[in-house]
């Protein structure tokens, strides 16, 4: 089931004029704050009525300004995970989780409370009140609540933004598990979250869609730096080969070995690994006597200078397309340009656990 | 409690009956008006707000007189209701109406404050989970404003128990029919040797008022515990 959105809405000085298609999986709306992401999601939820456009989930039309269709929020069969949880303080965790079920149509597929509680690790919390939960626990309950409403689409508006790094790492795997269950529209301004979760990326800038497509493709484009070049990074798809006794895991990406700090997944698991552009060093010749373990030969695809002294170079390697953030001075000194052969060097310890996720 | 005579008992029971019905019947209206004032913007909002608060500021005698000329048998509303068998003038129902009108501003103020304290984002969340507006109100808003509703109801009840000016103007002071606690105390004080019964009724008034306040405090605390915490 895919989601198709076309919205045009003016609010004061801000004009949102965006259209995108969300195939199954997680579609991340990616952009700075103020780029119109939340407005778009609220339009899909029906919390905001756009001045013009059309929104459909599968063949169900939620909104069509031309036909005068506007389905009220409660009839859209959604699950919305808000940034601040928004759990009902007067209900227990169990009652919060089951809230949506009271209103689900009789024939709807029924999620099992026990299964969802186990998947989210909230079984022991069921009789507690939201007031007694930690931030991470609240957010997991909020995810469960959305899922148990048996929605046709889950909306998530920066569900991790209010959490610290440890809590984020705790919740990300749950979204990865949801990816296979129900289409998700996920708002984020975090490149790491996008790399980890997105099947499809829709990049928003000042109320407009500037780029959309499969995650690996969009993120490997050096032009896509909506939240700054600092956050640029590409995704490699890899398979776990074995875990070594010295704490390293050996992966394979496109036939090339890749050594990373121990990952949690068992040998044979398929992973996506985000390699941040500032953790990649480029070298014309094969570097010798270097401490870095991962050296991938490749060919420069594109060099893109930005404002300031930096440039982003995309390199096609056997393992996939990588982004490297180098100074413009180095790019010139090395004579980097499309078609030039070089080596991409990735320092193993630079890849943090939150950059590694299941597929 | 044989230190209270039948006339005194009559006044106490009538007062409780009047206050109970005045509170119960005005409660839905109080919630509706509080919701309107807290959540809606509409032309004439200031006027509605003023009308609701008028009984708080007007001399009670004026309110009573206005009720008399409106709801009296020959009044525009009273005349319409009479063929339906609804009569206020000089009946206990009239005392209840007067008490309800006088307690209404207190009730609305308390409930309005609790409406304003409810985060509309929680109501949005409920609607995304499939709850229609009515269900959102019943399952989220109402439980969350319950402490304010209780507080408003108790205030209105206490006000109704003690109402005097508007009641005596509107429905007079008929023993067994419209003679409430306050009117009875007033009557006893008008006759020689009435201080004894008057004092006893004063004691009863104090006990009733304190009892109501304590009960509401306890209830509110229990509800707050249930509702509290985000």
HADDOCK unambig.tbl for C-alpha pairs under 7 A between the chains (distance, minus, plus):
assign (segid A and resid 45 and name CA) (segid B and resid 128 and name CA) 6.94 0.50 0.50
assign (segid A and resid 73 and name CA) (segid B and resid 127 and name CA) 5.96 0.50 0.50
assign (segid A and resid 73 and name CA) (segid B and resid 128 and name CA) 5.63 0.50 0.50
assign (segid A and resid 74 and name CA) (segid B and resid 127 and name CA) 4.78 0.50 0.50
assign (segid A and resid 74 and name CA) (segid B and resid 128 and name CA) 5.38 0.50 0.50
assign (segid A and resid 74 and name CA) (segid B and resid 129 and name CA) 6.44 0.50 0.50
assign (segid A and resid 74 and name CA) (segid B and resid 130 and name CA) 3.91 0.50 0.50
assign (segid A and resid 74 and name CA) (segid B and resid 131 and name CA) 5.38 0.50 0.50
assign (segid A and resid 74 and name CA) (segid B and resid 132 and name CA) 5.65 0.50 0.50
assign (segid A and resid 75 and name CA) (segid B and resid 130 and name CA) 5.99 0.50 0.50
assign (segid A and resid 77 and name CA) (segid B and resid 130 and name CA) 6.41 0.50 0.50
assign (segid A and resid 78 and name CA) (segid B and resid 128 and name CA) 5.99 0.50 0.50
assign (segid A and resid 78 and name CA) (segid B and resid 129 and name CA) 6.49 0.50 0.50
assign (segid A and resid 79 and name CA) (segid B and resid 128 and name CA) 6.39 0.50 0.50
assign (segid A and resid 79 and name CA) (segid B and resid 129 and name CA) 6.14 0.50 0.50
assign (segid A and resid 80 and name CA) (segid B and resid 128 and name CA) 6.35 0.50 0.50
assign (segid A and resid 86 and name CA) (segid B and resid 122 and name CA) 5.73 0.50 0.50
assign (segid A and resid 86 and name CA) (segid B and resid 125 and name CA) 6.70 0.50 0.50
assign (segid A and resid 88 and name CA) (segid B and resid 122 and name CA) 6.77 0.50 0.50
assign (segid A and resid 89 and name CA) (segid B and resid 227 and name CA) 5.85 0.50 0.50
assign (segid A and resid 89 and name CA) (segid B and resid 228 and name CA) 6.48 0.50 0.50
assign (segid A and resid 89 and name CA) (segid B and resid 229 and name CA) 6.04 0.50 0.50
assign (segid A and resid 89 and name CA) (segid B and resid 230 and name CA) 5.13 0.50 0.50
assign (segid A and resid 90 and name CA) (segid B and resid 226 and name CA) 5.90 0.50 0.50
assign (segid A and resid 90 and name CA) (segid B and resid 227 and name CA) 4.21 0.50 0.50
assign (segid A and resid 90 and name CA) (segid B and resid 228 and name CA) 6.91 0.50 0.50
assign (segid A and resid 100 and name CA) (segid B and resid 129 and name CA) 4.74 0.50 0.50
assign (segid A and resid 100 and name CA) (segid B and resid 130 and name CA) 6.11 0.50 0.50
assign (segid A and resid 103 and name CA) (segid B and resid 130 and name CA) 5.33 0.50 0.50
assign (segid A and resid 103 and name CA) (segid B and resid 131 and name CA) 6.14 0.50 0.50
assign (segid A and resid 104 and name CA) (segid B and resid 130 and name CA) 6.78 0.50 0.50
assign (segid A and resid 130 and name CA) (segid B and resid 230 and name CA) 6.26 0.50 0.50
assign (segid A and resid 131 and name CA) (segid B and resid 229 and name CA) 4.36 0.50 0.50
assign (segid A and resid 131 and name CA) (segid B and resid 230 and name CA) 4.74 0.50 0.50
assign (segid A and resid 149 and name CA) (segid B and resid 129 and name CA) 6.20 0.50 0.50
